[in-house]
Amino acid sequence: MSDASAPDRAAADRPIPKPGILDIAAYTPGKSKVEGIEHPLKLSANENILGCSPRAKAAYAAAIDQLHVYPDSRATKLREAIAAEFRLEPDRLLFGCGSDEIFQILCQTYLEPGDNIVQGEFAFGAYAISARACQAEVRSAPEPDYRVDVDELLKLVDERTRLVFIANPGNPTGTWINGPEVRRLHAALPASVVLVLDGAYAEFADDPKFEDGLDLARTATNVVVTRTFSKLHGLATLRVGWSYGPAEMISAMDRIRQPFNTTIPGQMAAIEALADKDFQRASLELVGRWRPWLSQQMGGLGLSPVPSATNFVLVGFPQSGEKTAKAAEAFLASRGLIVRGVGGYGLPHHLRFTIGLEEHNRAVVDALSDFMAS
């Protein structure tokens, strides 16, 4: 065997993970509990504060008599619904247990030891986990002003680069880059490199210059767009993600997809969620109203909100003294308000706030006002 570490693993007195696995930092989700508070308000995971579509709930309930049945491996009805909604070819869709599984499938399909992926400095953690599990290198480009920088990404691309990941809009930053910049990045990449456009928050981006990447993926031979039902549609617990890309790529990825990776309740609920335009409209109107208000209020308190195109706002706190992000997180928790510390993303001086209902947003601002004045 060519792996120099293989003899040591074979002679070990217990199973030893392959090189690199124990170097991976496990993903840490946002907190959901506060000691001593029975029902805290969770604003740490960018969930839809309105819940999900009533039609999706009814579809989920209707699936109860099918729990003994394996789901349709091809998710045929959901495939047809998404294809019709976005004018896509059904055979160029791939479904996953959330977007996360699609990232994993991409890495398993295209990475081998010694390859690398390129991502932004504050990229979503799932990209790196999937890449390192394939013994690939993770390269992170600086993000000036917390925004993906095309030129910085391109500096890191070499002959062993296989995937470039962009969340647009980004998580945990909330920032975005416009369509011309995405196309400039794509044009500068070698044809052998896959550009992955993670659109988990695409529906919340309301600037006319924003593009979700689907039009680029229609004709490009190396672009994959991923989407999820977890955010706008509020189906986070059902784990339904989908991707659109070149037929040849989708066919290769489908060969290693687990056969029943989306459930009957998930598929049925997603179909109804996609059709419920009233719920989608209400969700977008809520974010559209309170996102700028929350940012304005944070700025008025002397904090530094980052411009956001998502259903959350990233806010910077003083780097020294008593008004740090860590202190603010603890203070808010004492008020029953759970927000997201993002030190694990290289942002130790920031907190991420999911947009809530009016009373939630006002409670957050009131608590922060007391914190800053205390």
C-alpha positions in Angstrom: 0.0 0.0 0.0 1.2 3.5 -0.8 -0.2 5.1 2.3 2.8 5.4 4.7 0.5 5.4 7.7 -1.3 2.2 6.7 1.1 -0.2 8.4 0.7 1.7 11.7 -3.1 1.5 11.4 -3.0 -2.2 10.6 -0.8 -3.0 13.6 -2.8 -0.8 16.0 -4.6 -2.4 19.0 -7.8 -0.6 18.0 -9.4 0.8 14.8 -7.7 4.1 13.8 -9.4 6.7 11.6 -7.8 7.5 8.3 -5.4 10.5 8.3 -7.1 13.9 8.7 -10.4 12.7 10.3 -9.4 13.6 13.9 -8.2 17.0 12.7 -11.7 18.0 11.6 -13.5 20.3 14.0 -17.0 18.9 14.4 -19.8 21.2 13.5 -21.3 23.0 16.5 -24.9 24.2 16.0 -26.4 27.2 17.6 -27.6 26.9 21.2 -31.2 26.0 21.9 -31.3 26.0 25.7 -30.5 28.3 28.6 -30.0 26.9 32.1 -32.8 28.0 34.4 -35.1 29.4 31.7 -37.8 27.0 30.6 -38.9 28.5 27.3 -36.1 30.8 25.9 -36.5 32.5 22.5 -34.2 30.8 20.0 -32.8 33.3 17.5 -29.6 31.4 16.8 -30.3 29.1 13.9 -31.9 31.3 11.2 -35.1 29.3 11.3 -38.4 30.7 9.9 -40.0 32.4 12.9 -43.4 31.9 11.3 -43.0 28.2 11.3 -44.0 26.5 8.0 -46.8 26.5 5.6 -50.2 25.2 6.9 -50.4 23.2 3.6 -47.0 21.6 4.4 -48.2 20.7 7.9 -51.3 19.0 6.4 -49.2 17.1 3.9 -46.9 15.9 6.7 -49.9 14.7 8.7 -51.3 13.0 5.6 -48.1 10.9 5.4 -48.7 9.1 8.7 -50.2 6.0 7.0 -47.1 5.6 4.8 -44.5 5.4 7.5 -43.9 1.7 6.8 -43.2 2.4 3.1 -39.8 3.3 1.6 -39.9 6.7 -0.1 -39.6 7.3 -3.8 -35.9 7.3 -4.3 -36.2 9.7 -7.2 -38.5 12.1 -5.4 -40.5 12.1 -8.7 -43.4 14.4 -7.7 -41.1 16.9 -5.9 -38.7 16.8 -8.8 -41.5 17.7 -11.2 -42.8 20.5 -8.9 -39.3 22.1 -8.7 -38.7 21.7 -12.4 -42.0 23.4 -13.2 -41.4 26.2 -10.6 -37.9 27.2 -11.8 -38.1 26.0 -15.4 -35.5 23.4 -15.0 -34.9 20.0 -16.6 -36.1 17.3 -14.1 -33.2 15.0 -14.9 -30.7 17.7 -13.9 -31.9 17.8 -10.3 -30.4 15.9 -7.4 -32.0 15.7 -3.9 -30.3 15.5 -0.5 -30.8 15.3 3.2 -30.6 19.0 3.3 -28.0 20.9 1.3 -25.3 19.5 3.6 -25.6 16.0 2.1 -25.2 17.5 -1.4 -22.0 19.2 -0.4 -20.8 15.8 0.9 -21.7 14.1 -2.3 -19.9 16.8 -4.4 -16.8 16.3 -2.4 -17.0 12.5 -2.5 -17.5 12.6 -6.3 -14.7 15.1 -7.2 -12.1 15.1 -4.5 -9.2 12.7 -3.8 -6.3 13.0 -1.4 -4.1 16.0 -2.3 -6.9 17.9 -4.1 -8.2 21.2 -2.7 -11.3 23.3 -2.4 -11.4 27.1 -2.3 -13.9 29.0 -0.2 -14.3 32.4 1.5 -12.7 33.2 4.9 -16.1 33.0 6.6 -17.5 30.1 4.7 -20.2 27.8 6.0 -18.5 25.0 8.0 -20.1 22.1 6.1 -17.9 22.7 3.0 -14.6 22.1 5.0 -16.0 19.1 6.9 -16.9 17.4 3.6 -13.6 18.2 1.9 -11.4 17.1 4.8 -13.3 13.9 5.1 -12.0 13.2 1.6 -8.4 14.1 2.7 -8.5 17.3 0.6 -7.0 20.6 1.5 -9.2 23.6 2.4 -8.1 27.0 1.2 -9.8 30.1 2.6 -9.6 33.4 0.8 -9.8 36.8 2.7 -13.2 38.4 2.7 -12.7 42.2 3.0 -15.8 43.8 4.6 -17.1 40.3 5.3 -17.9 39.8 1.6 -16.6 37.2 -0.9 -13.8 38.6 -3.0 -13.5 37.1 -6.5 -9.9 38.1 -7.0 -8.9 36.7 -3.6 -10.6 33.4 -4.4 -8.8 33.1 -7.8 -5.4 33.6 -6.2 -5.9 30.3 -4.4 -6.9 28.2 -7.4 -4.3 25.9 -8.8 -4.0 22.6 -10.7 -5.3 20.6 -7.7 -8.4 22.7 -7.1 -11.5 20.8 -7.9 -14.3 22.8 -6.2 -14.9 26.4 -5.3 -17.7 27.0 -2.8 -19.7 30.2 -2.4 -22.7 30.8 -0.2 -24.6 33.6 -1.9 -25.9 35.3 0.3 -23.3 34.1 2.8 -23.7 32.5 6.2 -22.8 33.7 8.8 -22.1 37.1 7.2 -25.3 37.7 5.4 -23.4 39.5 2.6 -23.7 38.8 -1.1 -22.0 39.4 -4.5 -23.9 40.4 -7.6 -24.5 38.4 -10.8 -21.7 40.0 -12.8 -19.1 39.1 -10.1 -20.3 35.5 -10.0 -20.0 35.2 -13.8 -16.6 36.8 -13.7 -15.5 34.2 -11.2 -16.9 31.4 -13.3 -15.2 32.7 -16.5 -11.8 32.8 -14.8 -12.0 29.2 -13.4 -10.5 26.3 -15.3 -13.2 24.2 -17.0 -12.3 21.3 -14.7 -13.2 23.2 -11.5 -16.7 23.0 -10.2 -18.3 26.3 -9.0 -20.8 25.5 -6.2 -23.3 28.2 -5.5 -25.0 27.6 -2.2 -28.4 29.4 -2.3 -29.8 28.5 1.1 -30.8 32.2 1.6 -31.3 33.2 -2.0 -35.0 33.9 -1.6 -34.3 36.7 1.0 -32.0 38.7 -1.3 -34.1 41.4 -2.8 -31.5 43.6 -4.5 -32.2 43.7 -8.3 -28.5 43.0 -9.0 -28.6 39.7 -7.1 -28.8 36.5 -9.3 -29.4 33.0 -7.9 -27.1 31.3 -10.3 -29.7 29.1 -12.0 -29.4 30.8 -15.3 -25.7 30.4 -15.3 -26.0 26.7 -14.4 -28.4 26.2 -17.4 -25.6 26.4 -19.9 -22.3 26.0 -17.9 -20.6 22.6 -17.8 -19.2 23.2 -14.3 -21.7 25.0 -12.1 -23.9 23.4 -9.5 -26.6 25.4 -7.6 -27.9 24.1 -4.2 -31.1 25.1 -2.5 -32.9 24.1 0.7 -36.4 23.9 2.1 -35.0 24.7 5.6 -35.0 28.5 5.6 -37.8 30.3 3.7 -40.1 27.3 3.7 -39.5 26.4 7.4 -39.0 22.7 6.9 -35.6 22.5 8.7 -36.5 19.3 10.6 -37.5 17.4 7.4 -34.0 17.9 5.8 -34.9 18.4 2.1 -32.3 20.0 -0.1 -31.9 20.0 -3.9 -29.3 20.9 -6.5 -29.3 21.7 -10.2 -26.3 21.2 -12.5 -25.0 19.7 -15.7 -26.5 16.3 -16.6 -23.1 14.6 -16.6 -22.3 15.9 -13.2 -25.7 15.1 -11.7 -25.5 11.6 -13.1 -22.0 11.0 -11.5 -23.2 12.3 -8.2 -26.4 10.3 -8.2 -24.3 7.1 -8.4 -23.2 7.6 -4.8 -26.3 9.2 -3.4 -27.9 7.0 -0.7 -31.1 5.5 -2.3 -33.7 6.8 0.2 -32.2 10.0 1.4 -35.4 12.1 1.5 -38.5 10.9 3.3 -42.2 10.6 2.2 -43.3 13.3 4.7 -40.4 15.5 3.6 -41.2 15.2 -0.1 -44.9 15.7 0.4 -44.5 18.7 2.7 -41.9 20.3 0.3 -44.3 20.1 -2.6 -47.0 21.9 -0.7 -44.5 24.4 0.8 -43.4 25.3 -2.7 -47.0 25.9 -3.8 -47.9 28.0 -0.8 -47.1 31.5 -2.1 -49.0 33.2 0.7 -46.8 31.8 3.3 -43.7 32.6 1.3 -44.9 36.2 0.8 -45.6 36.6 4.5 -42.2 35.3 5.5 -40.4 37.6 3.0 -42.4 40.6 4.1 -41.6 40.0 7.7 -37.8 39.9 7.0 -38.1 42.8 4.6 -39.6 45.0 7.2 -37.6 44.0 10.3 -34.1 43.4 8.9 -33.4 47.1 8.2 -35.1 48.1 11.4 -32.9 45.8 13.5 -29.7 46.9 11.7 -30.6 50.6 12.2 -31.3 50.0 15.9 -28.1 48.1 16.4 -26.1 50.9 14.8 -27.9 53.4 17.0 -26.5 51.5 20.0 -23.0 51.9 18.8 -22.7 48.4 17.4 -21.6 47.4 13.9 -24.3 45.5 11.9 -23.1 44.0 8.6 -25.3 44.6 5.6 -27.5 41.5 5.2 -29.5 39.9 2.4 -30.7 37.1 4.5 -33.1 36.4 7.4 -30.5 37.3 10.0 -28.1 40.1 10.8 -24.4 39.7 11.9 -23.4 42.4 14.4 -20.0 43.5 15.5 -19.2 44.3 19.2 -16.2 46.1 20.8 -13.1 43.9 20.8 -12.1 45.0 24.3 -13.6 46.2 27.5 -16.8 44.9 29.0 -19.1 45.2 26.0 -17.8 42.2 24.1 -19.8 39.8 22.0 -19.2 37.0 24.5 -20.5 39.2 27.3 -23.5 40.3 25.2 -24.4 36.7 24.4 -24.4 35.8 28.1 -26.5 38.9 29.0 -29.1 38.1 26.3 -29.2 34.5 27.5 -30.0 35.7 31.0 -33.0 37.5 29.4 -34.1 34.3 27.7 -32.8 35.4 24.3 -30.6 32.8 22.5 -28.4 34.2 19.7 -25.5 32.8 17.8 -21.9 33.3 18.8 -19.7 32.9 15.7 -16.2 32.6 17.1 -15.9 29.2 15.4 -16.2 31.0 12.1 -13.3 33.3 12.9 -15.7 36.1 14.1 -15.2 36.1 17.9 -16.3 39.8 18.1 -19.7 39.2 16.4 -23.1 37.7 17.2 -25.7 36.6 14.6 -29.3 37.5 15.2 -32.2 35.7 13.4 -35.0 38.1 12.4 -38.0 37.4 14.7 -41.5 38.7 15.1 -41.9 42.4 16.1 -42.0 41.6 19.8 -38.9 39.4 19.5 -36.9 42.1 17.6 -37.9 44.8 20.1 -37.0 42.5 23.0 -33.6 42.0 21.5 -33.0 45.7 21.0 -34.3 46.6 24.5 -32.0 44.0 26.1 -29.0 45.2 24.1 -29.8 48.8 25.1 -29.7 47.7 28.7 -26.5 45.8 28.1 -24.7 48.7 26.5 -25.9 51.1 29.2 -25.1 48.9 32.2 
